[in-house]
Amino acid sequence: MLIQIPLGPMKNLAYIISDNETKKAAIVDPAWEIEKILDITKRNNLNIIYIINTHSHSDHISGNEEIIKQTNAKLISYYKSPRKPDIPVSENDEITLGKTKMKFIHTPGHCPDSICIIVDNKILTGDTLFVGNCGRIDLPGGNIDELYTSLFTKIYKLDDKLEVYPGHDYGEKPFSTIEYEKKHNYVLEPRNLNEFREFMSTP
């Protein structure tokens, strides 16, 4: 089960991933309104065992400590994350949540430690890919070439039917599919690397 939770002043989207049978769960990118997130887990009788950060920007991680304090959850993030995860992950690593399998892919560009999470028929893209757009590259650690690789050699090649769940509700709807993004997201229009550099550098 996946629960999408709109939070905070920056249109953040946090998530709860849970295993229907065991009720084990992970909270993804908690940064605002922590009690709201925890209330949802309590109402659904979920046992929070993991926190997952898609990247280390403060608007996605600032609730980590409070949730860890209340649940003793272990932190999962990219192995080179400055946040020192309890459980580091790298490209194509898999972790089970009860009987639910989560697969991680490294998608830098917006942030060096950006990861996406593939679970069931869904992908949680953090700030790498939004509905109709992508993450910015003008923050520390942003990199056009890495973002191109993440978008076009990794995400673009995934199953068209995979549902896309981003880290912010910046688009016309809060989630979509890979197929929808290929057809409607102007960032994913076919370009070579030089064309993408020019596109991303144009005001």
N, C-alpha and C positions, 0 to 999 in steps of 0.2 A: 504494500500500500504506500502511496505517496501523497502527502498532504502539503499543499503550497500555502504559505502564510505571508500575506503582505504586511510589511512592518516599516515603521519609521518615516522620517521626512524625506528620504531619498528614493522612495519607491522600491525599497529592497524587497526581495523575495527570499525568505528562509524556507527550509523544507524539513519535513520529518519523513524518513524512510523507515518502514517497519515490516517485519515478517508476520504475516497473518497468523501463522500457527503458533510460533513461540512468543510473540508479542515483544521480541527484542527490537530496539529501534536506534536510529542515529539521527541527530539533528545537524543539518547542514547550514553553515553560515549564520549562526546566531549573533545578532549585533544590536537589536533594538527590542524593546518590550519583552524582556525575557520571561516575565511571569505569564504573559499571554501564550508563549510557546509551551511552557511547562504545564499550564492549565489544559492545553489540548492533549498533551501526552497523558495527563492524569485521567481526563475524561475517556480516553481510549484505552486505559489500562496498559500503557506501554512502559517497558523497562528500558530506559535510555542507557545504552552501554558505550556509544561512541558520539563524539562531535567530529564533524568533517568540515574542514575549511577548504573552499575551492581556491583561495589565494589569501595572502596575508595583509591585504588592505584593511584598515581599521573598521570600515563600515561593514565588514563581513566577519570580524573576529572579536569585537569588543565584549560580547556576552560569554565568551568561552569560560572565563574564570568563575563566573557566577553559576553557570550550569554544572561545571565540574564540582564546585563546592556543594551543590545540592544533590548531585547524582553519582559522583565518583566516576563519571564517564572518562574514557580514554580519548585523547586527541589524535585524529588522523589528518595528516597533510603531506605535501610533497617532501621528500627526504631532505631537500636543501632549503626548506622553509626556515626563515629566521625565528619562527615560533617554537622550534624544538619539539616536534610531535612525539607522543608516546609510541605511535605506530606510524613509521615513515613508509610512504609508498612511492613507487616510480612507475615508469611506462609499462602498461599492461598488467600491473599487479592486480590480484583479486583478493577480496576479503568477504567472508560470508557473515551474514547477519541472520542468525538462525538458519533457515534453509534458503534464504535469499542471497544471491550472489551479486556483489558490487565489483565492477571493473573500473580501473582508473587509467586515464590517459593524460599524459603531460602536454599541456597546451599553452606554452608561454607566448608572450607578445604583449598582452595587457600588463602582465606581471610575471617575473621570472619563475615563480613557483605555482603558476596557475595549473589546475587540474580540472578535468571533467569526470563525471561519474556516470557510468552506464549501468542501469539497473532495470531488470525486466525489459520493457520495450521503450525505455525512456533514457534521455541523457540530460544531466544537470550541467549546464555550461558555464556557470559562474558569470564572470564578466568577459569571457572570451567571445561569446556570441549572444546577441540579444535578438528578440523578434524584430526583424527589419533593420538591424544595425549590428555593430560589434563594439567591443571595449575600446576605450581610448588608449593612445600610445604616448601621450605627452606627459605622463606621470613618471616618476623615477622607476627605472627598470623596463619601461615600455620599449618595444622593439618591432619595427615594421616587418623586417624579414622573418622574425620568429612568428609573428602573428600570421603572416602569409602561409608559412608552413603548417601552423596549427589549423588554420581554416581550410586550406585547399588540399593538403596531403593527408589530413587526419579526419576532421569533421565532415568535409564535403564528400568523402568516400564512404561514409557510413550508410546504413540502410535508410532509404528514403522514408520509410514508415516510422522510423524512430521519432518519438515525441521529444521536442526541445523545451526544456524548462530553464530559463535564464535566471541570473542573479538580481536583475532589476526589471520592473514592469515598465519598460520604456516604449513598448510597441503598441500596435493597435489591439493586441490581446495578450494575455499573460503567458501563453504557451502556444507552440505550433508544432511543426514537424520539419525534419530535414528537407523533405520534398517541398514544403511550403517556402522555406527559406531560400532554396535554390531558385524558385520561381519569382519570389517577391522581395528578397533582400538585396538591395543594390550593391552591398559590399561583396556578395558572393557571385556577382556577374563574372564570367570567365575572364581572367586577366593573367598575363605572365607577371613575373616578379617585378620587373621594371615598371610595368603599367600599374601594378598595385602600389608601388612606392610613390609614383606620381599622383595616383588617386588619393592615397591617404595623406599626402603632403599638401593637397590643394585645399585652401580655406573654404 
